[in-house]
Amino acid sequence: MKDIKGLGDFSVMLSGIALGKTTPGVSENREETDGRVYKILRPIDMGTKAILEPDDFCNLPELLLTDVQQKKIKPHHLLRENDIVITIRGTIFRASIIKDLHNSPNTIVSNNMMIIRPKVTYPEFIVMYLNSEWFDKNHIQKNHRPMLMISIKEMKALSLKLPEDSKRVLLTDVFYSAENRHAQLKEAHKATQRLSESVLFEALNNPIID
C-alpha cells in the first residue's frame, strides 16, 4: 500500500449501533426468534483481555430485536474474526482483537464501542499500539480525560505506520507470547492468593488462644 498516513488507510471503522430500548433474548420458541436474537459485546465484557476467544462470547447478553431494530443492523455490523474492538465512551480505554467467534456469529458491539476492521494480515500490532503506555500517555490522557469521547474521524486520522509484512509477523509472535505470559502470571497470582487465603481462614477457624 502506498501513501499510508494513518490507521484509516488500512482499516475500516464502524461504530456500535444505538438500538434504543431492547428486550432480553428469549430461550423459549427459539425457532421463532433466532433470526432476531443477537449477542452484544459491551466494554465490561472485555475486561483487561487483549484477545477475545470463544469462552468470552458464551455468556454475552442476548437481545431480542424488533423488526425496526433489526433493519438497522447490516452484515458489516456483525463481528468477524480479526476485528479489533475499542471502547469509545466511559472512563477506561481498551482494545482487544477477536480471534474466534465459534458459535456466536450474530454478535454486535454496544454503541459505546467501535470496530476497527483491518485490511491487512497480521493486524495484532494495532492492538499492541492502542494498549501501549505510550498511546495512553500521549493520546488518551491528553485528549480524553476525564471521559472518553472518541470518534471514527479521530481514529481514521490516527498517525500509525504500517510495518512491512515480515515485521508484522514478528510483532504478532511478540504479541501472543506476551499475552500468554500475562495469562500465566495471572493464574500464578490467583494460586498464590488462594493459598494465602486458605492459610488465613484456617487460622481464623482455629484461633490461637494465649
C-alpha positions as semicolon CSV with decimal commas, in nm:
position;residue;x (nm);y (nm);z (nm)
1;M;0,000;0,000;0,000
2;K;0,124;0,347;-0,090
3;D;0,084;0,679;0,087
4;I;0,000;0,529;0,426
5;K;-0,058;0,821;0,661
6;G;-0,284;0,681;0,929
7;L;-0,485;0,393;1,068
8;G;-0,778;0,475;0,842
9;D;-0,568;0,400;0,533
10;F;-0,556;0,029;0,613
11;S;-0,868;-0,021;0,828
12;V;-1,245;0,011;0,803
13;M;-1,412;0,157;1,111
14;L;-1,766;0,107;1,239
15;S;-1,931;0,247;1,549
16;G;-2,178;0,049;1,756
17;I;-2,548;0,091;1,680
18;A;-2,788;0,272;1,913
19;L;-3,084;0,035;1,935
20;G;-3,290;0,214;2,198
21;K;-3,495;0,002;2,437
22;T;-3,427;-0,369;2,391
23;T;-3,570;-0,696;2,521
24;P;-3,355;-0,976;2,661
25;G;-3,329;-1,274;2,425
26;V;-3,593;-1,539;2,490
27;S;-3,482;-1,901;2,518
28;E;-3,832;-2,038;2,459
29;N;-3,954;-2,070;2,100
30;R;-3,601;-2,025;1,967
31;E;-3,710;-2,134;1,622
32;E;-3,940;-1,833;1,605
33;T;-3,694;-1,580;1,744
34;D;-3,347;-1,699;1,640
35;G;-3,328;-1,466;1,342
36;R;-3,387;-1,165;1,569
37;V;-3,165;-1,264;1,861
38;Y;-2,822;-1,101;1,874
39;K;-2,543;-1,115;2,127
40;I;-2,399;-0,780;2,230
41;L;-2,041;-0,712;2,337
42;R;-2,000;-0,435;2,595
43;P;-1,686;-0,276;2,744
44;I;-1,740;-0,467;3,069
45;D;-1,720;-0,795;2,874
46;M;-1,369;-0,713;2,752
47;G;-1,217;-0,694;3,098
48;T;-0,842;-0,648;3,061
49;K;-0,800;-0,904;2,785
50;A;-0,629;-0,807;2,460
51;I;-0,755;-1,127;2,293
52;L;-1,122;-1,232;2,289
53;E;-1,186;-1,603;2,230
54;P;-1,494;-1,835;2,225
55;D;-1,527;-1,851;2,605
56;D;-1,557;-1,473;2,615
57;F;-1,865;-1,485;2,393
58;C;-2,052;-1,772;2,560
59;N;-2,214;-1,564;2,833
60;L;-2,272;-1,238;2,648
61;P;-2,622;-1,094;2,695
62;E;-2,868;-1,172;2,418
63;L;-3,116;-0,921;2,280
64;L;-3,442;-0,995;2,102
65;L;-3,474;-0,715;1,846
66;T;-3,784;-0,574;1,688
67;D;-3,813;-0,565;1,309
68;V;-3,726;-0,193;1,313
69;Q;-3,415;-0,252;1,525
70;Q;-3,306;-0,546;1,314
71;K;-3,320;-0,335;0,997
72;K;-3,053;-0,108;1,146
73;I;-2,808;-0,398;1,152
74;K;-2,629;-0,468;0,824
75;P;-2,394;-0,763;0,759
76;H;-2,087;-0,543;0,811
77;H;-2,203;-0,459;1,165
78;L;-2,157;-0,821;1,279
79;L;-1,828;-0,902;1,446
80;R;-1,575;-1,103;1,248
81;E;-1,252;-1,277;1,332
82;N;-0,955;-1,037;1,338
83;D;-1,180;-0,740;1,413
84;I;-1,038;-0,508;1,675
85;V;-1,285;-0,360;1,923
86;I;-1,218;-0,050;2,132
87;T;-1,406;0,145;2,395
88;I;-1,501;0,496;2,283
89;R;-1,712;0,613;2,580
90;G;-1,665;0,579;2,954
91;T;-1,352;0,617;3,166
92;I;-1,131;0,324;3,063
93;F;-0,984;0,280;2,715
94;R;-0,921;-0,074;2,599
95;A;-0,851;-0,252;2,270
96;S;-0,899;-0,625;2,202
97;I;-0,876;-0,846;1,895
98;I;-1,138;-1,108;1,808
99;K;-0,970;-1,440;1,734
100;D;-1,256;-1,690;1,729
101;L;-1,631;-1,627;1,743
102;H;-1,707;-2,002;1,737
103;N;-2,086;-2,030;1,777
104;S;-2,153;-1,658;1,817
105;P;-2,193;-1,533;1,458
106;N;-2,469;-1,280;1,534
107;T;-2,268;-1,059;1,767
108;I;-2,268;-0,679;1,761
109;V;-2,099;-0,416;1,978
110;S;-2,270;-0,166;2,205
111;N;-2,289;0,197;2,099
112;N;-2,003;0,296;2,332
113;M;-1,763;0,081;2,133
114;M;-1,608;0,085;1,787
115;I;-1,499;-0,186;1,545
116;I;-1,167;-0,146;1,364
117;R;-1,160;-0,391;1,072
118;P;-0,804;-0,416;0,936
119;K;-0,748;-0,460;0,563
120;V;-0,408;-0,620;0,625
121;T;-0,289;-0,955;0,755
122;Y;-0,131;-0,985;1,099
123;P;-0,309;-0,682;1,247
124;E;-0,211;-0,757;1,607
125;F;0,038;-0,468;1,607
126;I;-0,262;-0,232;1,610
127;V;-0,380;-0,376;1,943
128;M;-0,026;-0,353;2,080
129;Y;-0,008;0,014;1,980
130;L;-0,350;0,108;2,118
131;N;-0,287;-0,067;2,451
132;S;0,064;0,071;2,490
133;E;0,163;0,302;2,775
134;W;0,287;0,549;2,514
135;F;-0,057;0,572;2,349
136;D;-0,229;0,608;2,685
137;K;0,006;0,887;2,796
138;N;0,028;1,078;2,468
139;H;-0,323;1,036;2,333
140;I;-0,580;0,914;2,585
141;Q;-0,456;1,110;2,888
142;K;-0,402;1,427;2,683
143;N;-0,722;1,425;2,480
144;H;-0,979;1,216;2,663
145;R;-0,984;1,296;3,032
146;P;-1,190;1,265;3,243
147;M;-1,422;1,088;2,995
148;L;-1,360;0,911;2,665
149;M;-1,524;1,070;2,362
150;I;-1,354;0,901;2,066
151;S;-1,484;0,945;1,711
152;I;-1,434;0,746;1,392
153;K;-1,283;1,056;1,230
154;E;-1,023;1,076;1,505
155;M;-0,927;0,709;1,478
156;K;-0,904;0,721;1,099
157;A;-0,663;1,014;1,124
158;L;-0,451;0,843;1,391
159;S;-0,091;0,852;1,273
160;L;0,030;0,493;1,259
161;K;0,291;0,348;1,028
162;L;0,209;0,018;0,855
163;P;0,501;-0,220;0,919
164;E;0,612;-0,440;0,631
165;D;0,485;-0,799;0,624
166;S;0,786;-0,961;0,791
167;K;0,778;-0,713;1,078
168;R;0,404;-0,767;1,129
169;V;0,467;-1,141;1,158
170;L;0,737;-1,074;1,418
171;L;0,514;-0,836;1,612
172;T;0,233;-1,092;1,608
173;D;0,463;-1,352;1,765
174;V;0,568;-1,100;2,030
175;F;0,204;-1,011;2,097
176;Y;0,091;-1,369;2,161
177;S;0,400;-1,454;2,364
178;A;0,338;-1,153;2,587
179;E;-0,032;-1,234;2,626
180;N;0,043;-1,598;2,712
181;R;0,294;-1,482;2,971
182;H;0,041;-1,236;3,110
183;A;-0,218;-1,516;3,143
184;Q;0,034;-1,740;3,320
185;L;0,124;-1,466;3,567
186;K;-0,244;-1,402;3,631
187;E;-0,303;-1,770;3,710
188;A;0,006;-1,777;3,932
189;H;-0,126;-1,475;4,121
190;K;-0,463;-1,646;4,169
191;A;-0,294;-1,960;4,301
192;T;-0,087;-1,755;4,546
193;Q;-0,398;-1,568;4,657
194;R;-0,591;-1,893;4,715
195;L;-0,301;-2,036;4,916
196;S;-0,268;-1,729;5,138
197;E;-0,645;-1,718;5,195
198;S;-0,660;-2,087;5,287
199;V;-0,390;-2,027;5,549
200;L;-0,577;-1,719;5,673
201;F;-0,914;-1,889;5,713
202;E;-0,763;-2,200;5,868
203;A;-0,605;-1,972;6,129
204;L;-0,936;-1,787;6,181
205;N;-1,123;-2,113;6,229
206;N;-0,856;-2,236;6,470
207;P;-0,754;-1,921;6,659
208;I;-0,455;-1,927;6,888
209;I;-0,559;-1,862;7,246
210;D;-0,291;-1,711;7,469
